């Protein structure tokens, strides 16, 4: 079973407070691979700063909608596409509501299925909500209290999208917490917890497909 994990810095494995990248066996897609074993192939497609549909004025080339076709066609055919985006959409420069961010995620899901040429199973993950600590971190100039509030509301709108579009859903905030260091990125424990939650989802989906 081939799984594509399409996300932002929390899929890339950005190390909170320090920068750089966690090693393959620490970031959640790599942990997921270790947990699932050799019968599965977990492909990482994480990019720092990636949004759903917004073009960042200071970091161009981060629009997730623009790159999803390349990810799906390069690594296809995939048996499952995992989408975890939304945190960067909460930046103050976009002034986006939870509904607008969710609409962006819907466009990505639709485009992924169109380029895959079939109704590829999709797992939507609402990213672990950020905390007010983000405003005290090195990312403080990019996020404010409204950003935090919007990030906390994404799980509700993402779950409704999953129901509407026939996708599977996981609330990242129930699986893991962002680090106390920067209030935005997962630490080692967070990556482990998220991977364990995703593994349970994948196993459930695999068993359902066998029935």
N, C-alpha and C positions, 0 to 999 in steps of 0.2 A: 504494500500500500504506500503510495507516494503522497506526501503532505507538503504543501507550500505554506510557509508562514510569512505573511505579508504585513509589515508594520513599520514602526518608526524606531526611535532610539531605544525603546524598551524591548524591541525584538533584536536590534543590533547588539544590545548588551552594553550600553554606555554605563560607565562606572560613576555613580553619584559622588559629587564632591571632589573628584579627582580627574575625571576625564579618561580617555582611553577606552578600552573594550575588555570586558570579561572574556575569559577563554571559552572555548567551545563547550566544555563540560560544566560551565557555570551559568551561562546565559540559557534562558528557558527552552529555546528550540533544541539546543544540544542536550540539555537534561531530558527533554521529552524523547529524543532519540535513544538515549541510554535506558530510559524507563521502558520504552516500547520494544526495543531489541531489533535484531537484524531483519525481521519480517517487514519492517517499516523503513521508509526513507524520508527523513525530515529535511526539507530544504529551507534555508534561511534567506529571507528577502527583507532585511531590515535596513532602514536608512534614517539617520538622524535628521530631525526636522521635517520629516514627511507629513503632509497634511492629506485630507481627503481630496478636496478639489481646489483649495486656495493656493495662489502663487505667492510665496513669501517674498517681500520686497528686498530683504537683506540676504536671503539664501535662495536664489533661484534654482529651479530644477527639482523642487521637492513635492510637486503635486502628484499625489498618489494615483489619480485618475489617468494621468498621462503615461504612467509606467506600468500599469497593471497588465496591459496586453503583452508587453515584452516578458514580464515575469511568468505569465501563464503559458505563453507559447514556447519560451525557452526551456521551461522545466516540465512541460506537459508530456504525455497526458497525466494529469494529477487526479487522485482519487478523493482528495479533500483540500479545500482552500481555506486557510484560517486568516481572517482579517482582523487586525487590532490597530485601529487608528482613532484619532479624535483629540488627543491631548494637545497637539500643536495647533489644532483649529481653535483652541481656546485662547490663543494669544490675543492681546489687546488690539493689535493691528487689524484683525479680521472682524472684531465685534460680532461674532457669529452666535446665534442662539443654538440650543440643543437640537431644535428641529432642523435648522439649516445644516448643521454638521451631520445629522442623521441622513438628510437628503443626499449629502455628498457621499456617504457610505453606501447608500442605495445605488447611486450611479456607478460606483466601483463594482459592486456585486453584479449589476446588470451587464456591465461591459465585460467582466470576467467570464460570465456565462456565455455571452455572445461570441467572444473570441475562442472559447473552449469548444464551441460548436455543440454543446450539450448542457444539460441541467446539472452542472458540477455541484456536488454537495459543498456548502459553505458554512463555516462556523464563525459567527460574529462574536468578537470579544469586546465588551465595553472596557476600556482601559481602567486600571486602578485609579481612582479619583486622586487628584493632587490635593495637597494641604496648603495652608497659609505659609508654611515654611518656604515654599517656592519663592515668595516675594523677598525673602532674606538671603536667598542663594544667588549664585552668579547669573541666574535667569530672571532675577527680580524685575528687570526693566521690561520684560516681555509679557509678564502676567500680573494680574491684579485680583482683587477679591471677587470680581465678577467672573474672572477666568476660573477660579476655584469653584464657584457656585455652578457654573455651566458644566464643568467636568464631573461634578457630583450628580448631575441630572442626566448624563448620557446613558446610564444603564437602563433607565426607564424607556427612553425613546428608542434605544437600540433593540431592546427586547420586543417592543411593538413592531419595529421594522422586521425583525426576524420572523415574527408570527405572520406578518403580511406577505413576506417574500419567500416563505418556505425555507428559511435558513435555520440553523441551529444557533443557540445562544449560550454565552457564559458571561456572568457578571464578574469582571476582574477584581472588583473591590471586595467581593466575598471570598475570593481565592487568595489574594495577596494585598499587601499595603505598600505604598511608596516609601522610600527611605526617609528617615528623620533628618538626613543630611541636607537634601535639597527639595524634598516635598514633591518630587516629580518623577524620579527614576526608581526602578526596583533595585534593591540591594541583593546580595547573594541569597538570602532567605526568601525574598520576594520571588526571585526567579525560580527557586526550587518549588515553592508553594504553587505558583502559577502552572508550572510544568506538570505537577501532580494532578491539578484540577483538569488541565487539558487532556492528560492521559486518560482520565476517567471518562471524559466525553468521547474521546476517540474509540476507546474500547466499547462503549455503549453503541456508538454508530456502527462499528464493525460487526457487532453481534446482531444489530437490527438488519443490516444488509444481508446477513446470512439466512435470515428467516424468510 
